[in-house]
Structure formats: structure tokens, C-alpha cells
Amino acid sequence: MAERPTSRPDVVALEGYHSPQMDVEVRLNTNESPLPPPAEFDEALAEATRAIGWNRYPDRGAGRLRAALAERYGVGADQVFAANGSNEVIQSLLLAYGGSGRSVAVFEPTYAMYAQIARSTGTRVVRGRREPNFALDPTTVTDLLDAERPNLVVLCSPNNPTGTLEPRNLVSEVVEAAGSYGGLVVVDEAYGQFAPHSAVDLLDDDRNLVVSRTFSKTWAMAGARIGYLLAPSWCVAELEKVALPYHLDAFKQVAGELALAHGPAMDQRISVLVSERERMATALEALPVTAWPSAANFILFRPEARPGREVWQDLVDRSVLVRDFTTMEGVEGCLRVTIGTGDENDRFLKALREALS
Ligand SMILES: Cc1ncc(COP(=O)(O)O)c(C=O)c1O
């Protein structure tokens, strides 16, 4: 028998991504949009798909998609990078700016994939902690940057899973601190369009700042797997070196481009979800739970009357799936509910009331 090869120690230690995909009636666990894109988008996409020359490789530079994104944000096409979901954007950043002998700073509790992708790219993770209310203390951040000089600093805003929005002056302060030694600040705005402000208008070729976004949440297109980055052109040029040739397929490119042409319909979905979020926040106030303010399309809460894990199971028994964070460090006992349609949210609130009574 052949000796079985071992993977890199970093990979052996990895556990993979766990978010159960269960067959339930109300799925509020992965922060997707509950509403599909508009019917006109489907029709336009079907038509555009018929025109794809499947025997040919797609446009390697995803030129039209990047130009459409550049137009939406008022930047140059050379300041836009697109990838297969923002997870691949983050991976590309870590491949280009992280790797062996380099480090990335993250502030926990936060999106677990940063540390996961860091490990798979051989990048050392430097962990800072959030305050008990999940805010970032600017001194904690700048002290960590001074001590460790991480090559990359990731700020998730609004932060997943807490919903916390980073104040603009904190982002500027961190960018300045990282800029003093050549570190690159990544603001992950996967939920940015649900929030009242963004770091996009701080972008400048002379600043070490990039902003990552996705079509998965606000653009109601998690199934298409499209993410993008707005960045100084010198940064995009480095990311292009680590991207695989033709990594964005022809279908995805056209889907992204057409979605941008339906901006008003997509924006309208966002405002519906934001008002549903506020309705949910008010409803949670009346229940025996602690819920944190959120600028995203989800709310983190901790049941106080019963253990979170039991409440999670009771919700599943009522065919409502939320995300179980009860064992995650820093958010022990907590659950996270994605904002769904009005009906789905009512189903969730009813099931939660029953589970807590
Ligand atoms: C903060 C954050 N960033 C990035 C992602 C990845 O999104 P996608 O790869 O679908 O663009 C997610 C997904 O949940 C997220 O919560």
C-alpha cells in the first residue's frame, strides 16, 4: 500500500466551512436576499445567455462587467477587480499581499473565513478583539498595528455576525496607521448597501485602502457567485497576477452586468429589507433576548430565558433555520437571524415567541 500523502500542516488544521443546508420552510441562516432579482432581469439574462459563444473562453479581463461597476461607483475600470464571490476577492488579496512570512490582522468576533482563507494561503493571523458591545476601540487597533505591522488589516463593516458598522473616522485612522508602514486595509462591505455610510468615498490611489463588495446579498444573486473590489489601480494590477486565467465565466460576467442595469429594482429591495430589519429589531426588544443594533441584513441576538442552542433547535422544529453561533468565541449563546420577507420574519417571530415561552 502506498504511503498516504499529507497536506500542508496549515491545511490539516483547517476544519472547512460549516453552515448547515437544511430543508426548512423559512431559511434565515446565510444572509441571502429573500427576494429573487426582478423578472425583467431573468428575461434579459435568458436572452443574453443565448448569445454567449460557449466554445470560446470568456473575456479574460471581464471588461464590460468591470466598466459597469466602475461607472456605478465613479471610479476607473482599472480600479475594479471582480471574482467568484467576495470570498475569492479576499483569497486573491491574501495570495497577493499575504502568504508565507506575512500576516493579516482581524478583529474578532468577525467573519470566520478571513482566518480560514489566511491559513489556506499560509498567512499568519494576528487577532485583535472587539469591545463587549462589539465596537472597535481605535487604540486597540492602532496598538496592534504598531506592534505587529500586519501586511493586511481586515475591517468588516457592517461586521458579520454582530452587525456593527465602523465609524468613518475609525476607518480613516486605521488607513493612516497602516499607511505609515506599508500595510493594506481591506474594508469588507459585503453588507455595505444596507448601511448608512461606506468607505468607498475614502478610496484614493494614494491611500492603502480597498473596499470589497458582493452581488450575493444586496444584489439578490448569491447563486451567481460574483464579488468585486474597488481599489487603487496598483493594487488591482497585483491581484490580476494571482487570478487564474479566465476565472470569471461568461455567464457570470453577463449576469453581473445585467444586474447593474437593474439598479433601481435592486435598491428598492434593499430599502424593503432595511425597514423590515427595523421592524424586527423593535419586535425583539419586547422578548427576553439581548439583540445588538445592526446595519446589515441580519440581527445577532442572545436568548436570555433559555440556552441559545435549545432555542435554535426549537426554531428548526418549527421549520425556521437561523445561524447558530452559540459556541463561537465572543458571541457564545448567540443566534443570528437574516432579515427575510415580511411573512418569513413573522414566522420567525412567532416561532421565537413560542420557543421562549
Ligand atoms: C462579511 C462577509 N464577507 C464576505 C462574504 C462572502 O460572500 P460571497 O463570497 O458570497 O460574496 C460573506 C458571506 O456571508 C460575508 O458575510
The ligand as an ORCA input file, in Angstrom:
! r2SCAN-3c Opt
* xyz 0 1
  C     -18.620     39.618      5.737
  C     -18.685     38.710      4.570
  N     -17.773     38.828      3.615
  C     -17.783     38.039      2.536
  C     -18.745     37.064      2.384
  C     -18.691     36.181      1.192
  O     -19.683     36.455      0.317
  P     -19.652     35.983     -1.194
  O     -18.449     35.090     -1.377
  O     -20.936     35.276     -1.394
  O     -19.538     37.230     -1.993
  C     -19.738     36.908      3.348
  C     -20.762     35.874      3.209
  O     -21.550     35.594      4.044
  C     -19.692     37.752      4.482
  O     -20.588     37.637      5.459
*
